[in-house]
Amino acid sequence: MFELTGFQRDLLYVIAGAERPSGQEIK
């Protein structure tokens, strides 16, 4: 496993949000 930076973590959430309508609820 590798550590995610704040930017990488936020980017993953953006990608997940684009694929899932409820993605914006993830924090």
N, C-alpha and C positions, 0 to 999 in steps of 0.2 A: 504493500500500500504506500501511497505517497501523500504528502500533506498538500491540501488545497489552499491557495491564497484566497483572500476575501474576494478578489476579482473572479477567480476561477469558480468559486462556490456560487457567486451571484450569477455567473454566466450559465452554470448548470441549471439554476432555478429558472432562468429566462427560457432556456431550451425546453425544460419540463413544462413550463407555463404555456409554451406555444403548442405543445402536444396535448396538454390537459387543461380543460376549462377551469379547473379548480387549482391550477398550478400556482396562482397568485396567493393562495391561502397558505402556502408552505413558507415558513420563515425559520 
